[in-house]
Amino acid sequence: MNKILTVGVLALIFIVVSCKKPKQTESTSIYDGKMVWVDSVYNSMTLKEKVGQLFMVAAYSNRDKKHTDSIQSLIKNEGIGGLIFFQGGPLRQAELTNTYQSVSKVPLLIGIDGEWGLNMRLDSTARFPYNMTLGAIKNDSLIYKIGSQIGKHCKRLGIHVNFAPVVDINTNPKNPIIGVRSFGEDKFNVANKAIAFTQGMQREGVMACAKHFPGHGDTSQDSHKTLPTVSFSKQRIDSVELYPFKKLFKKDIAGVMVAHLNVPSLEPVNQLPSSLSYSIVTDILKKQINFNGLIFTDALNMKGAANYKEPGDIDLAAFKAGNDVLLFTENAQMAILKIVEAYNKNEISEERLAYSVKKILKAKYEANLHQFTPINSEELIADLNSDANLLLNEEALSKAITMLKNADAVLPVSNQNEEKIAYLKLGNGTDTSFITELQSEIKVKNLTGISKEKVLQQIKKYDKVIISYHRLNSRSTKNISAQEKAFIETIANKSKVILNVFASQYAVNNVAFKNIEGLIISFENTEIAQKISAQIVLGKKQAIGQLPASINNKYHFNYGL
């Protein structure tokens, strides 16, 4: 009896213990596999190779053999961790990526600046609207779709991290470097658009990277050329500039890029760039905000950083500040040597080095680089230029173009009631699609190309004058010229005018709109934008966008008829 009782008790204990044993889940198994790979790779590397993992150097697919040989040398001899591709084309980049990966002991992390798609850097690829244009769209699900499509393009081309989205809040209309790269001036709109874009792209397996921490939106200088100052208080920066970053961090964005800025309220050392600041990178970003993803410097060849220290010393300072990935170094060989020397002098601990290198290796594993397969170039151009891109662009512009004024129901225009309409194109951009679409529906007299005096004489014969301003570089946020401003206002004093702006809304900050009856902001000077905008003028489509940033006190953020 006792024997039976003992066996029963033992069986019961076994069942209880079995129930308490943790179940090996699929996610646990994946995590274990990742850490095994990360640790094995890390332990197989020399000190120099570990330090090399910290560097992503600039690569181009439109340069000569000397350049490609220099990149291969850095991969073979310095063990660099990744490449950021700039100008070139997709077929050439795919070929070079395959070559570079084939000679690298540890798979390379490949990055690109694709804020509005691969076309920001590469020919023969799709371009999507600028962030500022997307900021005018009320439906964030469309931003998700665009992020997803850009993610698909990156993945197809063997790109693992896209240095986007820009989450700077552009509260300064005169900002020379952010401008239309921002979703706008409102922190909530910027955060919501950035989250949608990020989730779309990361759902495709491509890492997003929020930039430019702690906020480059209210500067009047370009950090490529100098060190801009952000003079706001710590409280203001925390509540405004840092808002979209903190929201994105809660949504598990993979990376963040630290800007080269002088921020006295956050960094006590005078003129110390934020990218080299321990207070900003480690104390605020890592400890206070608790960001655990990859931290990238902005390009270290930019004057905002390069003017502070010599090549190599900059990289060492950036790593000591807490950055994980040192981007676009001026001299990788010297920089690696400096960090190795600092390690050997105990200025950098093994724990600190392992922290960043293993974080980079984890990112590589998550990008499936532990089982790298070469890029298949067959049908690459076709895959990157599908009809889906055109449909997305058309949908985006249809929902972004914004009508600000329609006095006396000047819009839509038609030839009903024998209405006579004149047309004038200003600016240095082309207007072919816009005028062609107009002329397909109405009779319109094109006054473009004749003298100002003749224009002012001719417009007396017409009931309405459509003036379209087309900017060749629609990224530019500069005001239109004083001569063009005066000409528009003179015509508006004499005739009913519809002004359509194929440029940033900032371009017409200086224009007096009092005597202008119709005002449309079309944001970009693309064929699709011109066609859709013409359809709005003709009444075939409705303008439903809202301003992402203010023009003046009346036409402010979120304004739109």
Helices and strands as residue ranges (DSSP letters): H 2-20, H 26-44, H 47-52, E 55-59, H 65-73, I 74-78, E 82-85, H 90-102, E 109-112, G 118-120, H 131-134, H 140-156, E 161-162, G 179-181, H 187-202, E 207-213, H 234-236, I 237-241, H 243-250, E 255-258, G 274-276, H 278-278, I 279-288, E 294-297, H 303-306, H 313-321, E 326-327, H 332-344, H 350-366, G 369-371, H 380-384, H 387-400, E 402-406, G 407-409, G 416-418, E 421-426, H 432-439, E 445-446, H 452-458, G 459-461, E 464-470, H 482-494, E 496-502, G 505-508, E 518-521, H 527-537
